[in-house]
Amino acid sequence: MSENYTSKDLADWERSVNVLNPDPRPDPADLHEAQEATANMCSAWGGWMDMPEAINNIVQRAIEAGYLQALSDVRDGKIDGLGPVEDD
């Protein structure tokens, strides 16, 4: 597989993903949940196996950042319409 990106491209992409992270030091339990959810999602899609490792790592960190942000938003009540489920 031909790599059409430079080490500078990778560094730029890594910096971009780092900006996405809502908290530079997330709660270890949240980080574990994000990593597990990302691993489960990635294992369900075989395309990850064809992706160069450096790109794969960046994409996985971006997914983890999104998951961490979602956890934070739910805890802070920032998502309308999500609340406790009431049993009838």
Number of C-alpha atoms within 10 A of each C-alpha: 6 5 6 6 9 9 9 9 11 14 12 12 15 18 12 13 19 16 12 17 19 15 13 10 8 15 11 9 9 16 17 14 16 23 19 13 15 21 14 11 12 16 12 10 9 9 9 15 11 9 13 12 11 11 15 15 13 19 18 19 20 21 22 25 25 18 21 23 19 16 16 16 12 13 10 9 12 11 11 7 7 9 9 6 6 5 4 3
